[in-house]
Amino acid sequence: MSRNPALAKIHIAKKELAIDDETYRAMLQSIAGVSSSKDLTDAGVTKVLAHLQRCGWKPKAAAQAGKKPSVGRGRKALIGKVEALLAEAKRPWSYADAMAKRMFGVDKTDWLDADQLVRLVAALTYDAKRHGRNLG
């Protein structure tokens, strides 16, 4: 497990288990011999995560790759184009959702209006050209 996501899991567990800072630091000291998570070794991270799970914390499954949005007929062709561009780039629907959030402040691709979908297709097309992918 890479370091930053592992440390993030420790802090998520701390929050979800409602552990106060003093108790948290005491736990780090007793489990791994450090007073701050930044000082944890890889083995220490593993020990702390295992301890937090024994205390009742259940890590959530990783986010799914996303699903194709359901939309009305008027936007079906645009959604099909987005789907094709994502497939060509081997990217999940969550990538398009993240672009929608960044470009328009809208959380989901299926919430975009037709004009926004046209602009999303343009951005994905630009990305494909930039990365040298064949568009047809």
PyMOL commands that place a pseudoatom at each C-alpha (Angstrom):
pseudoatom trace, name=CA, resn=MET, resi=1, chain=A, elem=C, hetatm=0, pos=[0.000, 0.000, 0.000]
pseudoatom trace, name=CA, resn=SER, resi=2, chain=A, elem=C, hetatm=0, pos=[1.435, 3.385, -0.879]
pseudoatom trace, name=CA, resn=ARG, resi=3, chain=A, elem=C, hetatm=0, pos=[2.073, 5.747, 1.980]
pseudoatom trace, name=CA, resn=ASN, resi=4, chain=A, elem=C, hetatm=0, pos=[-0.323, 8.675, 1.492]
pseudoatom trace, name=CA, resn=PRO, resi=5, chain=A, elem=C, hetatm=0, pos=[-3.477, 6.580, 0.956]
pseudoatom trace, name=CA, resn=ALA, resi=6, chain=A, elem=C, hetatm=0, pos=[-2.521, 4.433, 3.952]
pseudoatom trace, name=CA, resn=LEU, resi=7, chain=A, elem=C, hetatm=0, pos=[-2.077, 7.487, 6.174]
pseudoatom trace, name=CA, resn=ALA, resi=8, chain=A, elem=C, hetatm=0, pos=[-5.370, 8.845, 4.878]
pseudoatom trace, name=CA, resn=LYS, resi=9, chain=A, elem=C, hetatm=0, pos=[-7.062, 5.573, 5.896]
pseudoatom trace, name=CA, resn=ILE, resi=10, chain=A, elem=C, hetatm=0, pos=[-5.635, 5.929, 9.392]
pseudoatom trace, name=CA, resn=HIS, resi=11, chain=A, elem=C, hetatm=0, pos=[-7.052, 9.441, 9.699]
pseudoatom trace, name=CA, resn=ILE, resi=12, chain=A, elem=C, hetatm=0, pos=[-10.405, 8.367, 8.260]
pseudoatom trace, name=CA, resn=ALA, resi=13, chain=A, elem=C, hetatm=0, pos=[-10.557, 5.550, 10.810]
pseudoatom trace, name=CA, resn=LYS, resi=14, chain=A, elem=C, hetatm=0, pos=[-9.656, 7.998, 13.588]
pseudoatom trace, name=CA, resn=LYS, resi=15, chain=A, elem=C, hetatm=0, pos=[-12.528, 10.244, 12.572]
pseudoatom trace, name=CA, resn=GLU, resi=16, chain=A, elem=C, hetatm=0, pos=[-15.049, 7.436, 12.053]
pseudoatom trace, name=CA, resn=LEU, resi=17, chain=A, elem=C, hetatm=0, pos=[-14.186, 5.860, 15.408]
pseudoatom trace, name=CA, resn=ALA, resi=18, chain=A, elem=C, hetatm=0, pos=[-14.367, 9.331, 17.042]
pseudoatom trace, name=CA, resn=ILE, resi=19, chain=A, elem=C, hetatm=0, pos=[-10.926, 8.983, 18.628]
pseudoatom trace, name=CA, resn=ASP, resi=20, chain=A, elem=C, hetatm=0, pos=[-9.727, 12.172, 20.305]
pseudoatom trace, name=CA, resn=ASP, resi=21, chain=A, elem=C, hetatm=0, pos=[-6.194, 13.420, 19.609]
pseudoatom trace, name=CA, resn=GLU, resi=22, chain=A, elem=C, hetatm=0, pos=[-4.744, 12.403, 22.984]
pseudoatom trace, name=CA, resn=THR, resi=23, chain=A, elem=C, hetatm=0, pos=[-6.069, 8.846, 22.685]
pseudoatom trace, name=CA, resn=TYR, resi=24, chain=A, elem=C, hetatm=0, pos=[-4.933, 8.670, 19.066]
pseudoatom trace, name=CA, resn=ARG, resi=25, chain=A, elem=C, hetatm=0, pos=[-1.357, 9.657, 19.933]
pseudoatom trace, name=CA, resn=ALA, resi=26, chain=A, elem=C, hetatm=0, pos=[-1.303, 7.208, 22.851]
pseudoatom trace, name=CA, resn=MET, resi=27, chain=A, elem=C, hetatm=0, pos=[-2.489, 4.454, 20.483]
pseudoatom trace, name=CA, resn=LEU, resi=28, chain=A, elem=C, hetatm=0, pos=[0.243, 5.334, 17.955]
pseudoatom trace, name=CA, resn=GLN, resi=29, chain=A, elem=C, hetatm=0, pos=[2.829, 5.240, 20.743]
pseudoatom trace, name=CA, resn=SER, resi=30, chain=A, elem=C, hetatm=0, pos=[1.703, 1.857, 22.085]
pseudoatom trace, name=CA, resn=ILE, resi=31, chain=A, elem=C, hetatm=0, pos=[1.237, 0.194, 18.670]
pseudoatom trace, name=CA, resn=ALA, resi=32, chain=A, elem=C, hetatm=0, pos=[4.134, 1.637, 16.640]
pseudoatom trace, name=CA, resn=GLY, resi=33, chain=A, elem=C, hetatm=0, pos=[6.318, 3.574, 19.079]
pseudoatom trace, name=CA, resn=VAL, resi=34, chain=A, elem=C, hetatm=0, pos=[5.681, 6.982, 17.444]
pseudoatom trace, name=CA, resn=SER, resi=35, chain=A, elem=C, hetatm=0, pos=[3.584, 9.976, 18.417]
pseudoatom trace, name=CA, resn=SER, resi=36, chain=A, elem=C, hetatm=0, pos=[2.701, 11.110, 14.875]
pseudoatom trace, name=CA, resn=SER, resi=37, chain=A, elem=C, hetatm=0, pos=[1.506, 9.173, 11.832]
pseudoatom trace, name=CA, resn=LYS, resi=38, chain=A, elem=C, hetatm=0, pos=[4.122, 10.926, 9.683]
pseudoatom trace, name=CA, resn=ASP, resi=39, chain=A, elem=C, hetatm=0, pos=[6.791, 8.987, 11.602]
pseudoatom trace, name=CA, resn=LEU, resi=40, chain=A, elem=C, hetatm=0, pos=[5.234, 5.568, 10.941]
pseudoatom trace, name=CA, resn=THR, resi=41, chain=A, elem=C, hetatm=0, pos=[7.198, 2.961, 9.034]
pseudoatom trace, name=CA, resn=ASP, resi=42, chain=A, elem=C, hetatm=0, pos=[5.405, 0.767, 6.506]
pseudoatom trace, name=CA, resn=ALA, resi=43, chain=A, elem=C, hetatm=0, pos=[5.192, -1.973, 9.131]
pseudoatom trace, name=CA, resn=GLY, resi=44, chain=A, elem=C, hetatm=0, pos=[3.850, 0.559, 11.635]
pseudoatom trace, name=CA, resn=VAL, resi=45, chain=A, elem=C, hetatm=0, pos=[1.149, 1.662, 9.196]
pseudoatom trace, name=CA, resn=THR, resi=46, chain=A, elem=C, hetatm=0, pos=[0.081, -1.957, 8.761]
pseudoatom trace, name=CA, resn=LYS, resi=47, chain=A, elem=C, hetatm=0, pos=[-0.011, -2.538, 12.522]
pseudoatom trace, name=CA, resn=VAL, resi=48, chain=A, elem=C, hetatm=0, pos=[-2.019, 0.630, 13.167]
pseudoatom trace, name=CA, resn=LEU, resi=49, chain=A, elem=C, hetatm=0, pos=[-4.562, -0.167, 10.434]
pseudoatom trace, name=CA, resn=ALA, resi=50, chain=A, elem=C, hetatm=0, pos=[-4.951, -3.709, 11.783]
pseudoatom trace, name=CA, resn=HIS, resi=51, chain=A, elem=C, hetatm=0, pos=[-5.474, -2.330, 15.306]
pseudoatom trace, name=CA, resn=LEU, resi=52, chain=A, elem=C, hetatm=0, pos=[-8.087, 0.160, 14.094]
pseudoatom trace, name=CA, resn=GLN, resi=53, chain=A, elem=C, hetatm=0, pos=[-9.945, -2.667, 12.344]
pseudoatom trace, name=CA, resn=ARG, resi=54, chain=A, elem=C, hetatm=0, pos=[-9.891, -4.721, 15.567]
pseudoatom trace, name=CA, resn=CYS, resi=55, chain=A, elem=C, hetatm=0, pos=[-11.391, -1.676, 17.281]
pseudoatom trace, name=CA, resn=GLY, resi=56, chain=A, elem=C, hetatm=0, pos=[-14.364, -1.836, 14.919]
pseudoatom trace, name=CA, resn=TRP, resi=57, chain=A, elem=C, hetatm=0, pos=[-13.368, 0.294, 11.953]
pseudoatom trace, name=CA, resn=LYS, resi=58, chain=A, elem=C, hetatm=0, pos=[-14.474, -1.172, 8.639]
pseudoatom trace, name=CA, resn=PRO, resi=59, chain=A, elem=C, hetatm=0, pos=[-12.686, 0.261, 5.602]
pseudoatom trace, name=CA, resn=LYS, resi=60, chain=A, elem=C, hetatm=0, pos=[-15.036, 1.127, 2.791]
pseudoatom trace, name=CA, resn=ALA, resi=61, chain=A, elem=C, hetatm=0, pos=[-14.584, -0.532, -0.577]
pseudoatom trace, name=CA, resn=ALA, resi=62, chain=A, elem=C, hetatm=0, pos=[-12.819, 1.506, -3.224]
pseudoatom trace, name=CA, resn=ALA, resi=63, chain=A, elem=C, hetatm=0, pos=[-15.061, 3.670, -5.344]
pseudoatom trace, name=CA, resn=GLN, resi=64, chain=A, elem=C, hetatm=0, pos=[-16.491, 1.898, -8.340]
pseudoatom trace, name=CA, resn=ALA, resi=65, chain=A, elem=C, hetatm=0, pos=[-15.338, 2.855, -11.792]
pseudoatom trace, name=CA, resn=GLY, resi=66, chain=A, elem=C, hetatm=0, pos=[-18.675, 4.554, -12.339]
pseudoatom trace, name=CA, resn=LYS, resi=67, chain=A, elem=C, hetatm=0, pos=[-21.579, 3.698, -14.549]
pseudoatom trace, name=CA, resn=LYS, resi=68, chain=A, elem=C, hetatm=0, pos=[-22.955, 4.952, -17.778]
pseudoatom trace, name=CA, resn=PRO, resi=69, chain=A, elem=C, hetatm=0, pos=[-25.503, 7.675, -17.028]
pseudoatom trace, name=CA, resn=SER, resi=70, chain=A, elem=C, hetatm=0, pos=[-29.106, 7.295, -18.092]
pseudoatom trace, name=CA, resn=VAL, resi=71, chain=A, elem=C, hetatm=0, pos=[-30.305, 10.261, -20.129]
pseudoatom trace, name=CA, resn=GLY, resi=72, chain=A, elem=C, hetatm=0, pos=[-33.165, 11.315, -22.403]
pseudoatom trace, name=CA, resn=ARG, resi=73, chain=A, elem=C, hetatm=0, pos=[-33.165, 10.652, -26.143]
pseudoatom trace, name=CA, resn=GLY, resi=74, chain=A, elem=C, hetatm=0, pos=[-32.022, 14.176, -27.071]
pseudoatom trace, name=CA, resn=ARG, resi=75, chain=A, elem=C, hetatm=0, pos=[-28.640, 13.652, -25.462]
pseudoatom trace, name=CA, resn=LYS, resi=76, chain=A, elem=C, hetatm=0, pos=[-28.167, 9.946, -26.239]
pseudoatom trace, name=CA, resn=ALA, resi=77, chain=A, elem=C, hetatm=0, pos=[-25.818, 10.569, -29.156]
pseudoatom trace, name=CA, resn=LEU, resi=78, chain=A, elem=C, hetatm=0, pos=[-23.622, 12.857, -27.044]
pseudoatom trace, name=CA, resn=ILE, resi=79, chain=A, elem=C, hetatm=0, pos=[-23.487, 10.344, -24.193]
pseudoatom trace, name=CA, resn=GLY, resi=80, chain=A, elem=C, hetatm=0, pos=[-22.583, 7.669, -26.760]
pseudoatom trace, name=CA, resn=LYS, resi=81, chain=A, elem=C, hetatm=0, pos=[-19.716, 9.841, -27.986]
pseudoatom trace, name=CA, resn=VAL, resi=82, chain=A, elem=C, hetatm=0, pos=[-18.523, 10.415, -24.403]
pseudoatom trace, name=CA, resn=GLU, resi=83, chain=A, elem=C, hetatm=0, pos=[-18.699, 6.656, -23.825]
pseudoatom trace, name=CA, resn=ALA, resi=84, chain=A, elem=C, hetatm=0, pos=[-16.703, 5.945, -26.993]
pseudoatom trace, name=CA, resn=LEU, resi=85, chain=A, elem=C, hetatm=0, pos=[-14.025, 8.492, -26.097]
pseudoatom trace, name=CA, resn=LEU, resi=86, chain=A, elem=C, hetatm=0, pos=[-13.746, 7.074, -22.565]
pseudoatom trace, name=CA, resn=ALA, resi=87, chain=A, elem=C, hetatm=0, pos=[-13.485, 3.523, -23.911]
pseudoatom trace, name=CA, resn=GLU, resi=88, chain=A, elem=C, hetatm=0, pos=[-10.803, 4.546, -26.402]
pseudoatom trace, name=CA, resn=ALA, resi=89, chain=A, elem=C, hetatm=0, pos=[-8.814, 6.129, -23.571]
pseudoatom trace, name=CA, resn=LYS, resi=90, chain=A, elem=C, hetatm=0, pos=[-9.523, 3.148, -21.251]
pseudoatom trace, name=CA, resn=ARG, resi=91, chain=A, elem=C, hetatm=0, pos=[-11.013, 5.491, -18.662]
pseudoatom trace, name=CA, resn=PRO, resi=92, chain=A, elem=C, hetatm=0, pos=[-14.047, 4.891, -16.376]
pseudoatom trace, name=CA, resn=TRP, resi=93, chain=A, elem=C, hetatm=0, pos=[-17.241, 6.933, -16.234]
pseudoatom trace, name=CA, resn=SER, resi=94, chain=A, elem=C, hetatm=0, pos=[-15.974, 8.459, -13.008]
pseudoatom trace, name=CA, resn=TYR, resi=95, chain=A, elem=C, hetatm=0, pos=[-13.363, 10.260, -15.162]
pseudoatom trace, name=CA, resn=ALA, resi=96, chain=A, elem=C, hetatm=0, pos=[-16.157, 11.977, -17.121]
pseudoatom trace, name=CA, resn=ASP, resi=97, chain=A, elem=C, hetatm=0, pos=[-17.919, 12.785, -13.835]
pseudoatom trace, name=CA, resn=ALA, resi=98, chain=A, elem=C, hetatm=0, pos=[-14.718, 14.394, -12.538]
pseudoatom trace, name=CA, resn=MET, resi=99, chain=A, elem=C, hetatm=0, pos=[-14.412, 16.428, -15.755]
pseudoatom trace, name=CA, resn=ALA, resi=100, chain=A, elem=C, hetatm=0, pos=[-18.047, 17.554, -15.400]
pseudoatom trace, name=CA, resn=LYS, resi=101, chain=A, elem=C, hetatm=0, pos=[-17.315, 18.645, -11.837]
pseudoatom trace, name=CA, resn=ARG, resi=102, chain=A, elem=C, hetatm=0, pos=[-14.172, 20.530, -12.861]
pseudoatom trace, name=CA, resn=MET, resi=103, chain=A, elem=C, hetatm=0, pos=[-15.575, 22.122, -16.016]
pseudoatom trace, name=CA, resn=PHE, resi=104, chain=A, elem=C, hetatm=0, pos=[-19.108, 22.960, -14.916]
pseudoatom trace, name=CA, resn=GLY, resi=105, chain=A, elem=C, hetatm=0, pos=[-19.360, 22.391, -11.156]
pseudoatom trace, name=CA, resn=VAL, resi=106, chain=A, elem=C, hetatm=0, pos=[-21.815, 19.537, -11.820]
pseudoatom trace, name=CA, resn=ASP, resi=107, chain=A, elem=C, hetatm=0, pos=[-21.220, 16.278, -9.934]
pseudoatom trace, name=CA, resn=LYS, resi=108, chain=A, elem=C, hetatm=0, pos=[-22.502, 13.784, -12.514]
pseudoatom trace, name=CA, resn=THR, resi=109, chain=A, elem=C, hetatm=0, pos=[-22.246, 13.543, -16.282]
pseudoatom trace, name=CA, resn=ASP, resi=110, chain=A, elem=C, hetatm=0, pos=[-25.920, 12.611, -16.537]
pseudoatom trace, name=CA, resn=TRP, resi=111, chain=A, elem=C, hetatm=0, pos=[-26.851, 15.983, -15.006]
pseudoatom trace, name=CA, resn=LEU, resi=112, chain=A, elem=C, hetatm=0, pos=[-25.215, 17.949, -17.840]
pseudoatom trace, name=CA, resn=ASP, resi=113, chain=A, elem=C, hetatm=0, pos=[-27.378, 19.731, -20.384]
pseudoatom trace, name=CA, resn=ALA, resi=114, chain=A, elem=C, hetatm=0, pos=[-26.812, 19.270, -24.127]
pseudoatom trace, name=CA, resn=ASP, resi=115, chain=A, elem=C, hetatm=0, pos=[-24.510, 22.291, -24.450]
pseudoatom trace, name=CA, resn=GLN, resi=116, chain=A, elem=C, hetatm=0, pos=[-22.344, 21.111, -21.570]
pseudoatom trace, name=CA, resn=LEU, resi=117, chain=A, elem=C, hetatm=0, pos=[-22.187, 17.611, -23.098]
pseudoatom trace, name=CA, resn=VAL, resi=118, chain=A, elem=C, hetatm=0, pos=[-21.001, 19.111, -26.389]
pseudoatom trace, name=CA, resn=ARG, resi=119, chain=A, elem=C, hetatm=0, pos=[-18.225, 20.917, -24.512]
pseudoatom trace, name=CA, resn=LEU, resi=120, chain=A, elem=C, hetatm=0, pos=[-17.318, 17.738, -22.591]
pseudoatom trace, name=CA, resn=VAL, resi=121, chain=A, elem=C, hetatm=0, pos=[-17.066, 15.809, -25.883]
pseudoatom trace, name=CA, resn=ALA, resi=122, chain=A, elem=C, hetatm=0, pos=[-14.839, 18.569, -27.239]
pseudoatom trace, name=CA, resn=ALA, resi=123, chain=A, elem=C, hetatm=0, pos=[-12.561, 18.342, -24.194]
pseudoatom trace, name=CA, resn=LEU, resi=124, chain=A, elem=C, hetatm=0, pos=[-12.335, 14.537, -24.472]
pseudoatom trace, name=CA, resn=THR, resi=125, chain=A, elem=C, hetatm=0, pos=[-11.632, 14.855, -28.223]
pseudoatom trace, name=CA, resn=TYR, resi=126, chain=A, elem=C, hetatm=0, pos=[-8.874, 17.380, -27.529]
pseudoatom trace, name=CA, resn=ASP, resi=127, chain=A, elem=C, hetatm=0, pos=[-7.421, 15.004, -24.930]
pseudoatom trace, name=CA, resn=ALA, resi=128, chain=A, elem=C, hetatm=0, pos=[-7.500, 12.116, -27.426]
pseudoatom trace, name=CA, resn=LYS, resi=129, chain=A, elem=C, hetatm=0, pos=[-5.677, 14.159, -30.060]
pseudoatom trace, name=CA, resn=ARG, resi=130, chain=A, elem=C, hetatm=0, pos=[-3.124, 15.346, -27.515]
pseudoatom trace, name=CA, resn=HIS, resi=131, chain=A, elem=C, hetatm=0, pos=[-2.366, 11.753, -26.552]
pseudoatom trace, name=CA, resn=GLY, resi=132, chain=A, elem=C, hetatm=0, pos=[-2.252, 10.572, -30.168]
pseudoatom trace, name=CA, resn=ARG, resi=133, chain=A, elem=C, hetatm=0, pos=[-5.308, 8.317, -30.026]
pseudoatom trace, name=CA, resn=ASN, resi=134, chain=A, elem=C, hetatm=0, pos=[-7.072, 7.535, -33.305]
pseudoatom trace, name=CA, resn=LEU, resi=135, chain=A, elem=C, hetatm=0, pos=[-10.529, 9.137, -33.521]
pseudoatom trace, name=CA, resn=GLY, resi=136, chain=A, elem=C, hetatm=0, pos=[-11.962, 7.269, -36.391]
for i in range(1, 136): cmd.bond("trace and resi %d" % i, "trace and resi %d" % (i + 1))
show_as sticks, trace
zoom trace
